[in-house]
């Protein structure tokens, strides 16, 4: 029987950050942020502080990086990992009500955060409130309708992707909606890019995308029959290819 337990959140985020797809996306986001010495940048949903050090280096000397997360364990871990790093502060707070003053930041970032929040529009309104005139945000969010898995039974791949998009991820298609949501929050969209990592190794895809775990959950929920266990085992045993879509949106305060 497939193990459907969720992975340790910190361990999972560390795995994503260390992977080639994760590193590629993070490099693109850092480039789009266009950080300069002296900037104040806010990482909304900073997790265990994975990217705070790189941003701190980019805004030195004289800059400030503020990591905000609503999970006390993440805040504690990030604080411990970045202890002693000049210019880094970690705060407990919610994306819908950031614990920061109006117009305090030159830059802001989300990385796979808005897919999980209760109200992405409200979170983006907070981003707009917090940014200075001329400041901008870079938002990296997936669109899980773009999950593609090659197999000899494409209908099962479609059904699994549909289950992920409708039953697992709260805001599964937020990636495609970012430009519209930014406009609604009063942010001018500067650019929209897509990042589509290609996975040729099933083990890596399974660790990062939770394919087996999602199959097990879909079977338990009645969206796939028990034969899907054999199907995903066959997918793993054959030459493998999968991808998904990340939207990278840069938006600024006019």
C-alpha positions as CSV (number, residue, x, y, z in Angstrom):
1,X,0.0,0.0,0.0
2,X,1.2,3.5,-0.9
3,X,2.3,5.7,2.0
4,X,0.1,8.8,1.8
5,X,1.7,10.6,4.8
6,X,2.9,14.2,4.1
7,X,6.7,14.6,4.3
8,X,8.4,16.7,7.0
9,X,7.8,20.3,5.8
10,X,11.3,21.6,6.5
11,X,13.0,18.5,5.0
12,X,10.7,18.8,1.9
13,X,11.5,22.5,1.4
14,X,15.2,21.8,1.8
15,X,15.0,19.1,-0.9
16,X,13.2,21.4,-3.3
17,X,15.8,24.1,-2.8
18,X,18.7,21.7,-3.3
19,X,17.3,20.1,-6.5
20,X,18.3,21.3,-10.0
21,X,14.7,22.4,-10.8
22,X,14.4,24.3,-7.6
23,X,17.8,26.0,-8.0
24,X,16.9,27.0,-11.6
25,X,13.7,28.7,-10.6
26,X,15.3,30.4,-7.6
27,X,18.0,31.9,-9.8
28,X,15.5,33.3,-12.2
29,X,13.5,34.8,-9.3
30,X,16.6,36.4,-7.8
31,X,17.5,37.9,-11.2
32,X,14.0,39.3,-11.6
33,X,14.0,40.8,-8.2
34,X,17.0,43.0,-9.3
35,X,18.2,43.5,-5.8
36,X,20.6,46.4,-5.1
37,X,22.7,47.4,-2.1
38,X,20.6,49.2,0.5
39,X,17.3,47.6,-0.6
40,X,14.7,46.3,1.9
41,X,13.3,43.1,0.6
42,X,10.5,41.0,2.2
43,X,10.2,37.2,1.6
44,X,6.6,36.3,2.3
45,X,6.3,32.7,3.4
46,X,10.1,32.4,3.9
47,X,9.8,28.9,5.3
48,X,13.0,27.7,7.0
49,X,14.9,30.7,5.5
50,X,16.2,28.9,2.5
51,X,16.7,32.0,0.3
52,X,17.3,34.7,2.9
53,X,21.0,34.5,2.8
54,X,21.3,34.9,-0.9
55,X,19.0,38.0,-0.8
56,X,21.0,39.4,2.1
57,X,24.2,39.1,0.1
58,X,22.5,40.9,-2.8
59,X,21.4,43.9,-0.7
60,X,24.6,44.3,1.2
61,X,25.9,46.6,2.4
62,X,23.2,48.5,4.2
63,X,20.2,46.4,3.0
64,X,17.6,44.5,5.0
65,X,15.9,41.2,4.4
66,X,12.8,40.4,6.3
67,X,11.4,36.9,6.2
68,X,7.8,36.4,7.2
69,X,6.1,33.1,7.9
70,X,2.9,32.1,9.8
71,X,4.4,28.7,11.0
72,X,6.2,29.2,14.3
73,X,8.5,26.2,13.6
74,X,9.5,27.7,10.3
75,X,10.2,31.1,11.9
76,X,12.3,29.4,14.7
77,X,14.3,27.4,12.1
78,X,14.9,30.4,9.8
79,X,16.0,32.5,12.8
80,X,18.4,29.8,14.0
81,X,19.8,29.2,10.5
82,X,20.3,33.0,9.8
83,X,21.5,34.0,13.3
84,X,24.3,36.4,12.9
85,X,23.7,37.1,9.2
86,X,23.9,40.9,8.8
87,X,20.7,42.6,7.8
88,X,18.4,39.6,8.2
89,X,15.2,39.6,10.4
90,X,12.6,36.9,10.7
91,X,9.1,37.7,11.7
92,X,6.0,35.7,12.6
93,X,3.1,36.8,10.5
94,X,0.4,36.0,8.0
95,X,0.4,36.9,4.3
96,X,-3.1,38.4,4.7
97,X,-1.9,40.9,7.4
98,X,1.8,41.4,7.2
99,X,3.4,42.7,10.4
100,X,5.1,45.5,8.5
101,X,4.5,49.2,8.0
102,X,3.1,50.8,4.8
103,X,5.7,51.5,2.1
104,X,8.6,49.9,3.9
105,X,9.9,47.6,1.2
106,X,11.7,48.1,-2.1
107,X,11.1,44.4,-3.1
108,X,8.9,41.5,-2.2
109,X,8.7,37.9,-3.1
110,X,6.5,34.9,-2.9
111,X,7.7,31.4,-3.9
112,X,4.9,28.8,-4.1
113,X,3.0,30.6,-1.3
114,X,-0.1,32.0,-2.9
115,X,-1.2,28.5,-3.9
116,X,-1.8,27.8,-0.3
117,X,-3.3,31.0,1.2
118,X,-7.0,31.6,2.0
119,X,-7.2,34.7,-0.2
120,X,-4.5,35.4,-2.8
121,X,-6.1,38.8,-3.7
122,X,-6.0,39.9,-0.1
123,X,-2.3,38.8,0.2
124,X,-1.5,40.8,-2.9
125,X,-3.2,43.9,-1.5
126,X,-0.8,43.5,1.4
127,X,2.1,43.3,-1.0
128,X,0.9,46.6,-2.6
129,X,0.5,48.3,0.8
130,X,4.0,47.3,1.9
131,X,5.9,48.3,-1.2
132,X,7.3,51.8,-1.7
133,X,6.5,53.8,-4.9
134,X,8.7,52.3,-7.6
135,X,9.1,49.0,-5.7
136,X,8.3,45.7,-7.2
137,X,7.3,42.1,-6.3
138,X,8.3,38.9,-8.0
139,X,5.7,36.1,-7.6
140,X,6.6,32.5,-8.5
141,X,3.5,30.3,-8.4
142,X,2.5,27.1,-10.1
143,X,-0.5,26.2,-12.2
144,X,-1.3,22.5,-11.5
145,X,-3.5,22.1,-14.5
146,X,0.0,22.1,-16.2
147,X,1.1,18.9,-14.5
148,X,2.0,16.5,-17.3
149,X,3.2,12.9,-16.8
150,X,4.0,10.6,-19.7
151,X,2.6,7.1,-19.5
152,X,1.1,4.4,-21.7
153,X,-2.3,5.3,-20.2
154,X,-2.7,9.0,-20.6
155,X,-6.2,9.1,-19.1
156,X,-4.8,8.0,-15.8
157,X,-2.2,10.8,-16.0
158,X,-5.0,13.3,-16.7
159,X,-7.1,11.9,-13.8
160,X,-4.2,12.2,-11.4
161,X,-3.4,15.7,-12.5
162,X,-7.0,16.7,-12.1
163,X,-7.1,15.2,-8.6
164,X,-4.0,17.2,-7.6
165,X,-5.6,20.4,-9.0
166,X,-9.0,19.9,-7.5
167,X,-8.5,18.1,-4.2
168,X,-4.9,18.7,-3.0
169,X,-3.9,22.3,-3.7
170,X,-6.1,25.1,-2.5
171,X,-5.4,27.6,-5.2
172,X,-4.2,25.2,-7.9
173,X,-4.5,27.6,-10.9
174,X,-3.3,30.8,-9.2
175,X,-0.2,30.9,-11.5
176,X,-2.3,31.8,-14.6
177,X,-4.3,34.3,-12.5
178,X,-1.4,36.3,-11.1
179,X,-1.4,39.1,-13.7
180,X,-5.1,39.7,-13.2
181,X,-4.9,39.5,-9.4
182,X,-2.0,42.0,-9.4
183,X,-3.9,44.4,-11.5
184,X,-6.8,44.1,-9.1
185,X,-4.5,44.9,-6.2
186,X,-3.2,48.1,-7.9
187,X,0.1,46.6,-9.1
188,X,1.3,47.2,-12.7
189,X,2.5,44.0,-14.3
190,X,5.9,44.4,-15.8
191,X,6.6,40.9,-17.1
192,X,5.2,37.3,-17.1
193,X,7.4,34.3,-17.7
194,X,6.9,30.6,-17.4
195,X,9.4,28.1,-15.9
196,X,8.8,24.5,-16.9
197,X,11.3,22.1,-15.3
198,X,11.6,18.7,-17.1
199,X,12.0,15.6,-14.9
200,X,13.6,12.6,-16.5
201,X,14.2,10.7,-13.2
202,X,11.1,9.3,-11.4
203,X,12.7,9.4,-8.0
204,X,13.4,13.1,-8.2
205,X,9.9,13.9,-9.5
206,X,8.3,11.7,-6.8
207,X,10.3,13.5,-4.1
208,X,9.4,17.0,-5.3
209,X,5.9,16.4,-6.8
210,X,4.7,13.6,-4.5
211,X,3.4,11.4,-7.3
212,X,3.1,8.1,-5.4
213,X,1.6,9.9,-2.4
214,X,-1.0,11.6,-4.6
215,X,-1.9,8.3,-6.3
216,X,-2.5,6.8,-2.9
217,X,-4.6,9.7,-1.8
218,X,-6.6,9.6,-5.0
219,X,-7.3,5.9,-4.5
220,X,-8.4,6.4,-0.9
221,X,-10.7,9.2,-2.1
222,X,-12.2,7.1,-4.9
223,X,-10.8,9.2,-7.8
224,X,-8.6,6.3,-9.0
225,X,-9.2,2.6,-8.6
226,X,-6.7,0.3,-6.8
227,X,-5.1,-0.6,-10.2
228,X,-3.5,2.8,-10.2
229,X,-0.8,1.5,-7.8
230,X,0.4,-0.9,-10.5
231,X,0.1,1.9,-13.0
232,X,2.4,4.3,-11.1
233,X,4.8,1.4,-10.5
234,X,5.0,0.9,-14.2
235,X,5.5,4.6,-14.8
236,X,8.4,4.5,-12.4
237,X,10.0,1.5,-14.0
238,X,10.0,2.8,-17.6
239,X,11.8,5.8,-19.2
240,X,10.2,8.7,-17.5
241,X,9.2,12.3,-18.3
242,X,7.1,14.8,-16.4
243,X,6.8,18.6,-16.2
244,X,4.6,21.3,-14.6
245,X,4.2,25.0,-15.1
246,X,5.4,27.8,-12.9
247,X,4.4,31.4,-13.6
248,X,6.9,34.1,-12.7
249,X,5.3,37.5,-12.6
250,X,7.0,40.8,-11.9
251,X,4.7,43.6,-10.8
252,X,5.4,47.1,-9.6
253,X,3.9,50.0,-7.7
254,X,3.4,52.7,-10.3
